């Protein structure tokens, strides 16, 4: 009889190796979680130690799988008292069922797929998880599974070229941090990139928002205009026509209110720009993402800014938003500091966030 131990990540891997090395007649004797060897093993997820055996006698005909189970059962039961007899029998029966699956080449379908666990923990929606799983199976490169996930994610994520000149419009629902974001963008362009920047708001519904932007404009020493009508917009834009960048803050509207969105669109059409960013929070519920994005599509946004990454610990919403919008990511915000908490992220940085290999805080 050959007895062999395997250190594996999961039972699917164990079953595959046992079947390949010991054959279909192999029997699993025991399984237990163990720490990986070496100093680094202390910090890693526990592995599974699986002990398997097979009768390799050439003098006798190979016995059926059921007979092998009974042999192992007797060996194990020798040193066990009667109180444990039923427990051992139950364990062996489960092992028998597992080995039956090996014989049929099925593996343990009930063993949780570790890749699925990784993806579920990211807060990605089910459709995206299904897509990623499908794409992983199409990758023929001999690389680790986690690297395959990263390849697929990077293919799904698109970032913009960060146009920072001309007329730049921010749109989005209330409460996503739109006004603070435009102040951060103004600070980045005016104070860091030394561009000539003008600031316009049509968010006249919230007095606090107007006062907030006025304060930021005064601190940064940039002109600030409040617009009420299309004529006001023409005059404001004309007064800043020689500026490098004109940033326009808009009124937060409900994506479900088609009339309000239509009114906003008339003003945006007057601005005549293709540099329109939808501002949306990373803390938004997955079920609300599509509703907001569909509601704002009539405004013709072509970039996405995702805010409040500092207020969440799972970042799958980044990909959920980008996949729903079908537009590239231009900026993210990670706090309230102006302008420091406005960031441009690479695909690699976004992927590491989503997979939990990095964090904002």
C-alpha angles and dihedrals in degrees: 000000000000117000119190136176125215129196106207142160096236142353094263089063091046094051092049094050094044092050091048098045104031102024135232094304093063119122127211109228101181146345131200140161115256138176115255115254121261134036094291091055089075090069098041132086112274118264127218121248110209122187117202134177139194132188105235097179111143095194094068131052115255109268123224118269090255091060091051090054090053091051092053090044091058093048093051094043095053094084098032125097123233093260090068097043097095092046093052092047090053091049091050092049089054089049090051091054089049092052091047086062090051090054090051090046093237102119122206105315091183094059107104114249106240091212090056089051091053092049095045091054091057094067091237113156120255096253092055091047090053091049093049091048090052094048092048090059090056094057109099097183114117097239137124116285092242089056089053090054090051092051092052093046092051090052090053097048121080127185128196129238091249101240104206100174135078125016114345119189127195119202132173146114125297119276099031095106097255097150094047089047094054089049089053091049091048090050092049094050098040103036103030105027092033094226125156102252135185127194127212130177131192091177094110094147092078115054090190091059092052092048091047093054091044089055092050091047091052092050092049092041095233128137118262128197131187114212126203104163140024089258090054088052092053092051094046093049092046092052089056099038093119094052123110093229136010115198117203122197116200136203116272108245135185109256087218094060105085093182093057092045089051092052090050091049092057090058093045091050087056090056089058102206137133093204098096121148125199109216113209133165123245089219094065117119114259091234090058097049097083093045093055095043094047090048093054098043092093087067090065099232114182102184136045129220115194116204139193098034086152090064097061137055099204119061105191087110088076091067093037089057096044093048092050094046095042087211132114125261114248105175143353129205124218106181146343100281115117119248101347098070095062109097141183109213129200123225091254092053092049092048092050090051093050093049093047095245090121137022139202097232 
